Amino acid sequence: MEKQERIEQLRYELSIEKQRGAMADAGKIVDIEEEIAYLEQQNVEESQQEVAYIMDNMDLDGVTMRDMFKNDTPESAESSYQVVRIVVQNTLLERDEHWMVQIKELQERLATETAAKDAALAKADEAGEANAKLVTELRDVRAELLDVESKRDAAVAQLEEVKAEVKQKESHIDDLRQQIAVGAVQATKVIDVGDAMTAWKEQKKREEEAKPAIYDVEWADDKRSTYTAKLAATDEVITFNYLEKGKYREVSAEEAPQFRINTQESEHRDEDHAQPAADLEEGDQLAPPTWGYPEEATQESAGHELAQGNVAGSTDPETEGPPTRAEFEELKRRVSALELPQSEVA
């Protein structure tokens, strides 16, 4: 029985090896086939020996096979033949039944192992697909991580630029504070920094309004590194890097037509202004108006206004609201005019 189990095991290994196709080990296949043939030959020889042993040792109610065939008459020989025939048939039948049971068990085991093998192969295929999917996802995550790191570095660099710009503006504001404080030392009140801050905000507002207006801003690629948008003034489609978004001013699609109208009006005004200039004759000259401030009148008026507290940043009882840029520049000019005579006397 052990040999038969070994034969079945070898047949299973042979089937698995042949299923590998081009990757099968030819030497291993030959060795398995030779071992199966050797074991089957041994089974045949053992079966022959077993049959001979059965025939030699068969006992029929105390009569051996050799004694059974010691007959003197044909009738006795026929009777002996029938008895032996029945005994051999029963013996072979029992043996066949035994082998049928063994074969059935082996077939069930083979079916179970085949099912387990198929399940293992299916599981291996699923694992391979899952592994391939994980490899793809890992590659995508790595690419996304590199993109995020690149954007982070760019954002850090942009932040440093903004900090440097803010620091520069703060330094400029401090300089303005010192200039205003020194320039208005003889005034009843030091000029408030609110004027400089207002002027700075107005300058930033003008810079923001000077930026090209865009609308319909969308990402141009899946990496989110490039934008596409339309210029509000011309409705032209442009593409720019996400780091350059600060160079543009984003507006809504409803506001875009107004920019195109303003652009057309500006072009018409430029054409209207250019026409009178072309009509001027060669002898015509445009003399600019003369601006002058007598030194004494300047000193008296500046001194009088400083005495009254009418300086940039102060509040007139009859006038509300912050001073304008023009008033601020006029004050600086007057303070300079006051300091000039003092330096000459010194």
Sequence and secondary structure as in RCSB ss.txt:
>XXXX:A:sequence
MEKQERIEQLRYELSIEKQRGAMADAGKIVDIEEEIAYLEQQNVEESQQEVAYIMDNMDLDGVTMRDMFKNDTPE
SAESSYQVVRIVVQNTLLERDEHWMVQIKELQERLATETAAKDAALAKADEAGEANAKLVTELRDVRAELLDVES
KRDAAVAQLEEVKAEVKQKESHIDDLRQQIAVGAVQATKVIDVGDAMTAWKEQKKREEEAKPAIYDVEWADDKRS
TYTAKLAATDEVITFNYLEKGKYREVSAEEAPQFRINTQESEHRDEDHAQPAADLEEGDQLAPPTWGYPEEATQE
SAGHELAQGNVAGSTDPETEGPPTRAEFEELKRRVSALELPQSEVA
>XXXX:A:secstr
 HHHHHHHHHHHHHHHHHHTGGG  HHHHHHHHHHHHHHHHHHHHHHHHHHHHHHHH EETTEEHHHHT  SSHH
HHHHHHHHHHHHHHHHHHHHHHHHHHHHHHHHHHHHHHHHHHHHHHHHHHHHHHHHHHHHHHHHHHHHHHHHHHH
HHHHHHHHHHHHHHHHHHHHHHHHHHHHHHHHHTTTSSS   THHHHHHHHHHHHHHHHHS EEEEEEESSTTS 
EEEEEETTT  EEEEEGGGGGGSEE  TTTHHHHHHHHHHHHHHHHHHHHHHHH  TT           HHHHHH
HHHHHHHHT  TT   TT  S   HHHHHHHHHHHHHHHHHHHHH 
